[in-house]
């Protein structure tokens, strides 16, 4: 399916997609609420992308626009993702805050901050 065909399908079934997206978001929040550390956590970005991918796959399956074998394949990959995520103990926000309370100061910290700002600004402008 190309982008144009998907766009037409989405336009024709927008309320269905929004319901599926809302349900997917609620499901992911229920599953991963204990893993939430902050909005800037890279894991949250990955989960956001995963929610949108999950909702698109469910939407395509609900509109009968996708073969069942691809749907099952996606469900197996999602299962593997969930098993991988929940196999390891999640980070604890309180432990991270306690560890970060240790401050290390050095003599040329101001110079380092200015230099880092200059380098990142030039790289940002270049890109």
Secondary structure as the mmCIF struct_conf table of DSSP 4:
data_model
#
loop_
_struct_conf.conf_type_id
_struct_conf.id
_struct_conf.beg_label_comp_id
_struct_conf.beg_label_asym_id
_struct_conf.beg_label_seq_id
_struct_conf.end_label_comp_id
_struct_conf.end_label_asym_id
_struct_conf.end_label_seq_id
HELX_RH_AL_P HELX_RH_AL_P1 UNK A 3 UNK A 12
TURN_TY1_P TURN_TY1_P1 UNK A 13 UNK A 13
HELX_RH_AL_P HELX_RH_AL_P2 UNK A 14 UNK A 32
HELX_RH_3T_P HELX_RH_3T_P1 UNK A 33 UNK A 35
TURN_TY1_P TURN_TY1_P2 UNK A 39 UNK A 40
HELX_RH_AL_P HELX_RH_AL_P3 UNK A 42 UNK A 62
TURN_TY1_P TURN_TY1_P3 UNK A 63 UNK A 64
BEND BEND1 UNK A 66 UNK A 66
HELX_RH_AL_P HELX_RH_AL_P4 UNK A 68 UNK A 87
BEND BEND2 UNK A 88 UNK A 88
HELX_LH_PP_P HELX_LH_PP_P1 UNK A 89 UNK A 91
HELX_RH_AL_P HELX_RH_AL_P5 UNK A 93 UNK A 100
TURN_TY1_P TURN_TY1_P4 UNK A 101 UNK A 101
TURN_TY1_P TURN_TY1_P5 UNK A 107 UNK A 108
HELX_RH_AL_P HELX_RH_AL_P6 UNK A 109 UNK A 126
#
